């Protein structure tokens, strides 16, 4: 098997993603204190999906993997977020 050579990710990218994760954490906390009704869970899931996508793409080097692998993993992430959201919606309206 051929070994794939990946170029290193610059430190500036890591710092930028870390700051973005901190900002998204503040957004998560702010949303939790605002009453949006049934939208609270959806907003929280979107923010969590964005944060996990950033971690997976940059820190776990998914950005350097094949396009098919990227699409598959991110699709699964979205599907899991939808399932969790629908579960909370079902519980909310019982």
C-alpha positions in Angstrom: 0.0 0.0 0.0 1.2 3.5 -0.8 1.8 5.7 2.1 0.1 9.1 1.9 2.2 12.1 2.8 0.2 14.9 4.4 1.5 18.4 4.9 1.5 19.6 8.5 -1.2 21.9 9.7 0.1 25.4 10.7 -0.2 26.5 14.3 -2.2 29.5 13.2 -5.0 27.1 12.0 -5.0 25.3 15.3 -5.3 28.6 17.2 -8.0 29.9 14.9 -10.1 26.7 15.4 -9.5 26.9 19.1 -10.8 30.5 19.3 -13.8 29.5 17.1 -14.5 26.6 19.5 -14.4 29.0 22.4 -16.8 31.4 20.7 -19.2 28.5 19.9 -19.0 27.4 23.5 -20.1 30.9 24.5 -22.9 30.7 22.0 -24.0 27.4 23.4 -24.1 28.9 26.9 -26.0 32.0 25.7 -28.6 29.9 23.9 -29.1 27.8 27.0 -30.2 30.9 28.9 -32.6 32.2 26.3 -36.1 30.6 26.0 -36.6 29.7 22.4 -39.1 27.0 23.1 -38.7 24.0 20.8 -35.9 25.7 18.9 -33.5 25.5 21.9 -32.6 21.9 21.1 -32.2 22.6 17.4 -29.9 25.5 17.9 -27.9 23.6 20.4 -27.6 20.6 18.0 -26.5 22.9 15.2 -23.8 24.5 17.3 -22.6 21.1 18.6 -22.5 19.8 15.0 -20.4 22.7 13.9 -18.1 22.3 16.9 -17.7 18.6 16.3 -17.1 19.1 12.6 -14.3 21.6 13.3 -12.7 19.1 15.7 -13.0 16.2 13.3 -11.8 18.2 10.2 -8.8 20.0 11.7 -7.7 18.2 14.9 -8.4 14.7 13.6 -7.1 15.5 10.1 -10.3 14.5 8.2 -9.5 17.5 5.9 -6.6 15.4 4.5 -8.7 12.3 3.9 -10.5 11.2 0.7 -13.6 13.1 -0.3 -15.8 10.0 0.0 -14.7 9.4 3.6 -15.4 13.1 4.4 -18.9 13.0 3.0 -19.7 9.7 4.7 -18.6 10.8 8.1 -20.2 14.3 8.0 -23.4 12.8 6.7 -23.5 10.4 9.6 -22.9 13.3 12.0 -25.9 15.2 10.5 -28.1 12.0 10.7 -27.2 11.5 14.3 -28.0 15.2 15.1 -31.4 14.8 13.3 -32.2 11.6 15.2 -31.4 13.3 18.6 -33.4 16.4 17.6 -36.4 14.3 16.6 -36.2 12.4 19.8 -36.2 15.6 21.9 -39.1 17.0 19.8 -41.1 13.8 20.4 -40.5 14.1 24.2 -41.3 17.8 24.1 -44.7 17.4 22.5 -46.0 14.4 24.5 
